[in-house]
Structures are given as structure tokens and as C-alpha cells.
């Protein structure tokens, strides 16, 4: 399993945990899982960035 698939598995687990925390967790837990989801999303975006830049979708192409 590659790193991209690993982070996808983490994202899926975090989304499932988020649902459970909404139903049964504390407000502090909700803050923490949302922060974790933010970090996972940022990692997913960073992994996608090199592919997007190679395809010419980078900010320097927007002008």
C-alpha cells in the first residue's frame, strides 16, 4: 500500500470517527477531530499539488 492510499485510509477513518464523535463525543473531541480532518485534507492537497503543477494547473498558469 502506497503513501497516497495510506492517507486515504486515514481520511476514511477520520470521517467515520467524526460521525461517531458528533453523536457521542464531547465538544473538545469535536474540535480535535475537525483539526485532524483539516491536517489530513492539507496532506491530501499537498500530495495532489505536484501532479497539478506538472499538468500546468499551478498558480503561475492562471495569469
N, C-alpha and C positions, 0 to 999 in steps of 0.2 A: 504494500500500500504506500503510495507516494505522499509527499507532504500536502499536496492540494487535497487529496482525498481525506487525509487526516484532519485538516481544518474543516472540511465539510462535515465529517463525523462529529467534531466538536460543536459546530454550529447547530446541527440537528439535536444534539444532547442538550445544549443550552436552551434551544427553543422549547423542548419538552419540559425542561426544568422551569422555565419561565411560566409556562401554563400551570404547572403544579404550584409554584410559588404564588401566583395570582390567587389561586383558590385557597391555599392553606398556609402561606408564609406570612412573615411579619413585614412591615414597611421597610425595615432595614435590609431584609433579604431581597426585596424587590429592587431596591436601589443597587445592591451588589450584582444581581443577575443582569440588570439593564446595563450596568457598566461593563460587565463581561461580554454581553452581546455587542456592545459598541466596539470593544477591543477585537473581538472575533471578526466583525464586519470590516474593521480597518485592515486586519491581516488579509482578509479575502480581497479587498481592494488593492492592497499592495502586491499581491500575487498576480492580479489581473493587469496591473499597470505596465509591466514590461511587455506583455503581449499587445496591449493597446498602443503603446509607443511605437512598437515595431510595425504596426499596421497604419501608422500615420494619424492616430486619433489623439495625439498629445496636444497640450495647450499651445505649443508653438505653431501648430497647423491651423488654429482657429482664426488667425488674422487674415 
